[in-house]
Amino acid sequence: MNVAGDFRYVAPGGFQEAEAFAEYCESDHGGNWDAAFELWHEASQELKKHQAVDFTGWLPMFNPIKMQKGVAARTKLLSPGGPLARQLADHGVVLKVNDWLFAHGGVLPHHVEYGLERMNREVSLWMKNINNRWGQPAQMPFIAVKGFDSIVWSRLYSKENFDRPQERIQACGILTAALSATNSRGLIVGHTPQTIGANSKCDGRIWRIDVGMSSGVLHALPEVLEIVDDKVRILSVAEEFRQEEEEPAEESTWNGKMEVQNYRS
């Protein structure tokens, strides 16, 4: 969405950070984006400490005019060909590791027919703003990142409420066809927050692992899906630890306090 210039879900703090990073890049690194990226995390922590700047929260009110610099900076960073867009371009929209597929929303049979590697390549060319084989600027691949049934936006395998019971069976059948076409054991997706935590459907062929950790979503505590030798289990923060904390804990507090949860279905 950001590469396409769609900032609907960007918190005001996100624009502030883009502006601060752009200024830091110019003042401390002479406009060298790569060098600035490597050191920005540490630099941003110092900025927060000394100037009481918070890039993470949602501000209750903000002045759009004052945000113009931040919007311009974020646009420069993330537009096709921008330094951050080029970094994102190195990552696939869909990935297969051993027998498992990973995608943000879902993989459907027509995606496989189109070609998963072809989609990854076309998305990368678009993000890098590189000309296609016809010498024209690469366009955003609709089938991968835009349509409601694209790899990024599909929610078919994450739906809980179907109009008819057979639609759930059909969804699992579509998943089976996509997995068979890619010779995969299962699919791991995010995109749709799961209020009960990470869980599985379709006899373990789909795992939904978006638990809504973001403060802008459910502010949930972390969970991890572990796959070892094709054995899958969910690691989550211990229940007794959940009861001790009124607010979701910081990483330094909950790290090392994960426990195995039973198979959720």
Steps between C-alpha positions, in 0.01 A plus 500: 500500500780740587687436176175568315463829689208377714566635849158436653638278776810705583500643851602866531808374682597317183511827307697662781758223491535528122567872534748447784680226306529715187653784704737255674602350166594839359664647809696197624559295184504751216192347341638144504180304561667161544737627769212680676283186501769297675528745790149643515364267770763613751473862390120498531524366857726793590259742333209362699699524821629856461210661317211297643393396151280192466470350152288202603173640628180623341458869570144606589526816290749620245537792261509379136691812398776425751507143368584607145875452550442157648272396216753623245782314677300176524404530134864543401601199710230264380402601147618259226875542474526657847761362743253325729298367207819353355566320828146360506549386142756244617226304679249277325125544516473123538771269631542123513726350764536124471138375489336817635361806323500843663286793383339805657140430397477173312603301194225397258520260204494782244805653671687174449386486138624856444834407656615575855855585399363711216296701753799542730708622206233743376441646847875545543534679164211730590644586842845565352345705216689296242382477141341174391617296202318735263694798633199647680478583874380191688142528623356384831399132455128506582478122551765514771437815700174671413186293439283361782617151403865597453774336703523806725127562555330158489311401817344179366691270734460727801123541491303373799148579385375352173151548361464125448682207666612361164693821431746406774548161335550674164763732650694202634467335158646809330786496750566132430517572126748787552719290728492205261603723209803623697578165660459655845395356835339816634459879479580760767322836474454823692281798398188410702541544879404190696333590829557148639869503407683311227298202382449245225216389272447259213661208687822688567553621144451870581651684795380854582768674709404869513416544869464881481818593690494860372370766738285615210324161477448273804814582701533127556795325657738315267456152360735298282434217258783247517557243225765236564521192278147579377367491857308818576428657835397840638714675760325768703548704813414295811145540626612587856722772354201641307310539828785685669515773237218745440671636190687301232859467608812625329725248327760513775232395749326219313802360320577151626153454650343316208316173550363240261128523430292206388393479136234766448225424251 
